[in-house]
Amino acid sequence: MLQQLKQYIADKQLLTEGEMVIVALSGGADSVALLDLLQRAGYKLIAAHCNFHLRAAESDRDQLFVEQLCCTLQVPIEVIHFQTNDYAKEHGISIEMAARELRYKWFNELCNKYQCRSVATGHHQNDQAETLMLNLMRGTGLRGLRGMKPRNGNIVRPLLFSTRQDICNYLTLRHLNHVEDSSNSNTDIQRNAIRGQLNRLTQAQIHHIATTAALMDEYTMIIDNYINLVKNEITENNKIDIRKLLSLPAPKTILYELIKDYGFTQCEDIYNSLTTQAGKCFYNSSHILLRDRNYLLIYRKSTPCQNKSTIARREISNNKGDTFPSANELRIWVDADKLTDELIVRPWRNGDWFMPLGMNKRKKISDFLTDLHIPLIEKKKVEVMCSANNIIWVIGYRLDNRYKVTERTKQISEIQYLPQTEQHN
């Protein structure tokens, strides 16, 4: 099994010879085998044990066991204590998710402390099969079928070549003890229930499921490469060409791949909007997607307006020959380098002034509106957009001349004002 481990690490390029590795050591069979194998393979090890205080005396038993094991093997060990129940309640998450967040955050801290790049975990092919089956039951796309990757960030999984039975056989051969987690027998936990079902399968069947997950990972890499090629062809400056998108095979799936990184989950509704009237907007916590005439335009949200309307903003390089959607009463194009990050919309006030587009001198907002013969009742509804303390736009009427796009402009900001009454999902 040692040779298989070395070959797997080399094939997947998980570790370099003799590098320092942090080993996630629970005391269970998988992590004990991993610690012994990596030590025999010549790596410099630091064991990391989390006491989650979830199983009363059993949690302390596990800690004592790993400390004695590391003393015997002469491996340095780090131990941390977590009040996992309190953390879960505070953050409104499950115990399982709380333990995961606490564990991986600490692993990152240890990597920084010891200046190492890898934390090894004892996941094996049975765990891979459990993950794939769990994802299927929850509902998943292609990425959920690839299971766990041999390396994911600083997490490495050198035992993914082996089954649980392989590991148990190794421990017997090496006369190594381990501890059992009694919570693993709780079939109310979905993963444990799946584990019980998979225990009825042969090692060959488990291996076939894990191999399928590995193949799906490779197929996903091919698809990701294709999506990147498509993205370069049909998108530019957060703008998706609708005609080009619809000419591709499986356009709905490609649309999902293009918008998921912006946090949009309404793929079905957005796709259906492509054949309806332009102007529909979709929102999430960080971005706005506008179905324009020929394009899907994606904006990042700026500072919320005082009246709960929304400012949408995106930056575009000023390349000669580029064409943009027409400006209108709710959309402007300005020199991005002259703006601050924060944009504010507010009602205009007495004494406010700006430089109307085409003019190089100040004009009071009140005089500007009077010259346009705006009725008094409508004047009171007029709003202005400000960058720092300067008015850049009398919304719906005129841009400030100081912020217009010129030949010297390097970066353009397209800004949309989306009144609350026009928002819909």
N, C-alpha and C positions, 0 to 999 in steps of 0.2 A: 504493500500500500504506500510505503514511503516513495518508491520509484514512481508510482502513479501520480502522487502528489507533485513531485518535482516536475514530471512531464506536463501535468496540467498547468502548473504555474508558468512554465516556459511557453507552452502553446498559447496561453491567454495573456502572456506578458503582464502578470499580476504583480510580481515582485522582482527586485534585482538582487543579485547574490549578496548575502550577508547584511542586507539592510535591516534597520530597526523596524519592528512591527509591534503594534499594540494588539493583543489578543483579548477579545471579549470573552471572559471566562465566567460562566454561570455556575459551573460545577457539574453540569449535565454531561451525558456521554459524548455529545458532539464536540463541546468546547474542550473537554479534557483530552480527547483524541487529537484535536487540532493543535493544542498547546504542545503535546508530546511530539507530534509529527514535525511541526515547524522548528522545534528545538533540535530534533535529530537532523533536520535539513540544513542547520547551520545559521539560522537567522537570530538576530539579537531581539529578545522578546521583553515586553512589559505586559503583564497581565492586568486586566481592568475588570473589576467586579462591582456590580450595582446591587446594593441592598435596598429593595423597594419597600420593605416592611409591609408586605401584603399577606404573608403567611405566618405571622406570629413567630413562634420559636423556630419554625422551619427555615425562615429567612436567615436567622442568626446561625443555624446549623450549616446552611450553605456557605455563609461567609467564613466560618471557622474551617470548613473543609477545604475551600480554595486557598486560604492562607497557609494551611499545613501542606497542601500539595505543592504550592509555589516554593515553600521552604525546602521541601524534599528535592524538587527539581532545580533549586537555586535560580528561580526566576523572580525578578522584582515584581511587586504587585501594588496597584493603586485600588483603594476601596472608597466608595462614596455611598452616603445614605440619603435616600429620598423619602419624603412624606408624600407618597404617590396619590393617596386618596384625597388629601387636601388640594394638591395641584389639579387633579381632575375636576373637583367641585369648583375651584376658583376659575377654571378656564372653560367649564361646561362641556367637557369631553369625556370619553370613556376611559376606564382604567387602563385598558390596553393601549390606547392612543397616548395617554399621559406618560406611561412607562416608556413608550417609544420616543416621544419628544425629549424627555429627560435624559434618556440613555444616549441618544445621538448628539444632543447638544454637548454632553460631557465628553463624548469621544472626540468631538472637534476641539474642545479645550485641551484635551490630552495631546492631540496632534500638534497643537501650537506649543504646548509646554515642552515636548520632547523633540520638536522639529522633525517629525516623521510624517509620511504621506499616506500610511495605510493602517487601517483597523481591520483585522481579520475576524470574521464570524464563522460559526460552525454550520452554516446552512448546507444541506445536502440534497440529493435528488428527491427524497420523500418530501422535504420542505418545498422544493420546486413544484412537485405535483400538487401539494396542498394549495399553494399560491395560485396555480393555474385554475384549479377546480373552484376555489373561492371566488376568483375573478369572474369565472363563467356564471356562477350562481348569482352574483351581484349584477351581472350584465356588463359586458366589456367590449371594447373595440379590439383592433389588431394588437395594440400595444399591451393590452392586458393578457394576451395569450403568450407573450414571450417570457412571462414569469420574472424571476430575479436574474440580474446580470452578474457575470463573474466579477466585474468591477463597476461600482456605481459611486462616483465621487471618490471619497477616501475609504469607502467600504469595499473590502475584497472578500471573496467567498471561495477559498481554495479547495473546499470539499465538495463542490458541486458535481464532481465526477463520481462520487460514491453514494451508496444507499445507506439507510440506517442500519441494515443488517451488516454491511461491510464494516461500519464503525464499531458495532458491538463485537464482531469477530476480532477486530484489531485490539480492542480493550482486553479481551480475554487472552489473546496471544501475548500482550505486553503486561498482563497481570496488573492492570490499572483499575482503580475503583472510581466510582462517580456517585452523584446523588440524584434522586428522582424528585421532580416537582409534582407534588400531589394535585395541583390545580390542573395538570394536563389530563386528568381523568374526568374533569367536569365537562360533560357533553352539551351543557347549555351554551358553552362557548362554541361558536360556529366552526372555528378552525379545528378545535378538538374533535367535533363531530365528524368532520371530513377526514381527519386523521384516522379515526376509527374505521371508517369505510375503506380507506386506502390500505389499512393493515391487512385486508383480505386479499389484496393483490400480490402477485409474485414479484420478485425483484426485477425480473425481465419486463413486466408490465410497468412498474414504476420507472424503470430506465427508459422505456419507450415514451412515456408521457414527458419526462424531463428532456429527452432528445427533441421531441416536438417543440417544446418551449424554446430550446436553443435554436432550432431552425426558424421559428417565427421571429426570433430576435434578428437573425440575418436577413430575413425577408423585409422586416421593418426598416433596416438600414438601407436596403435598396429603394424602398418606397420613399423614405425621407430624402434620399438623393434626388429622386424624380420630382418630389414636391419642391425642392429648392430650385431645380431647373425651371419648373413651371412658374414659381414665384418670380423669378427674374424676368420671365417673358410677359407676364400679365399684370404685374404690380410695379408701382413706382411711387415713392413718397407717400406711402400709406394709402394708395389709390389702386383699386382693383378694377380692371377693365371687364365690364360685364359681358360684352360681346365675345371676347376671347375666352372668358371663363366658360360660357355656355357652349362653346365649340369643342370643349375638351371632353374626353370620356369621363364618366362619373363626376360631373361638375359639383354635385352636392357634397361629396366626400372631399373633393379638393377645396371647396369653400370652407369646410370645417377645419381643414389643416391650415388654411390661411388665416383664419380669424381666432383660432383657439388660444394663440399666444397673447392675444389682446384681452382675453378673459370672457369672450362671448360664448354663451352656451345655447343661444336661440337659433341654431343653424337652420332648422326647418322653417321657421318664420322668415328669417333673412333670405333664404333661398326662394321661398314663395314670393317675396317682394320683388324679385327680379323681373317678374312678368306682370307686375301691377304698376300703378301710377307712381311716378317719382315723388320723392319728398319724405318718405317714411323714415323715421329715426328709431334706433335701438340703443339701449343704454345698459351699462353695467357700472360698477363702482369706480372704474378708472377711465373708461373710454366711451365714446359715442360713435356709432356707425350710421352714416347717412346714405340712403339709397338715392343717389343723384340720377340725372338722366342717363348717362352712359357709364357711370362709375359707382362703385361703393367707396365712399370716403370715410376714413377712420381718423378720428380726432382723440387726443387725450383731453380729459377734462381739466379745465383751469379752475381758478377760485370761484366758488359758488357766488351767484349774485345775491344782493340783499333781498330781492323779491322771489328768491328760490328758482329763478330761471337759470339757464346754464350757459356758460361760455365754452365753446369748443375751439380748440386751437391745434394746428399742426404746422411744422416747419418744413420748408421746401427750398432746395438750392435754386438760386436764380440762374438757370442755364438759358442761354439765348436760344430761341426757337421753341421753348416750351409753351404749351397752351394750357390755360386753366379755365375752370367754370367761371361764368360771368359773375361779377360782383352784383349785389343787389342790396335792398334795404336792410337785410339781416346778415350780410357777409361782406367782409372787406379783406384787402390784401395790404400788408404793411411791411416796413423794413424791420425784420426780426431783431437786429442788433440794437435797435433804439428802444426796445421794450424791456421792462423788468419781467421777472417770472410771474409776479402777481398782477392780475387784471381785475379791476373792480367795476361793477356797474351800479350806478346810483341815480336818483333823480337830480336834475340840474338845480343849481341854487343861484340866488341873486349874487352877482359879482363874478360868476364863472365866465371864463373866456377861452377861446381857442383860436387857431389860425385856419380858417376854412380852406379847403383844397383849392389851389389856384391863387391864393393870396399869401403875402409875406408880412402881414401885420395882424395884430390882435383884433378880435371882434367879440363883444360880449354875446353870450348865448341868448340873452333876452332880445338884443337887437337883431341877431341872426334870425330868430324865429319870427320876430315882427316883420322883417323884410320878406319873409316867405308867406306872410299873411296867415299864419297859423292861428286858429281861433283860441281864445283864452283857455277854454275848457280842455283843448287838446294840448296846449302848451304845458299844462300841469302834468301831463302824462309822459312828457319827453324825458328820456334817460340818456346819460352819458357814460362812456367807458373810459376809465382812467388807468394809466400806467404810472406808478409812483403818484405824484401830485398833479400830473399833466393830463388834460383831457385829450384823448386820441381820436374820439369818434362821438359825434352827436348821432346816436343810434337811429338809423332809418333816414338820415338826412345828409350828413356830410362828414368826411374824413378830415382830420387835421393835416395840413400841408406838410408839417415837419416829419410826418411818419410815412409819407408816400413812398412807393417803390420807385427807385431811379436806376440809372445804368450802373451806379456804384454799389447798389445793393447786392450783398453776397448771399444772404439768407432771407427768405420771405416767410412771414407768418400769415397763414390763412385763418381768419377768425370768424366764427359764426356765433351769433346771438340767438339762442333758442328760448323763446318765451315759454313760461310754464304752461300756458294754455295750449301750446302746440306739441308738447311732449306726449309721446305714446310709446308703447312697447310692442 
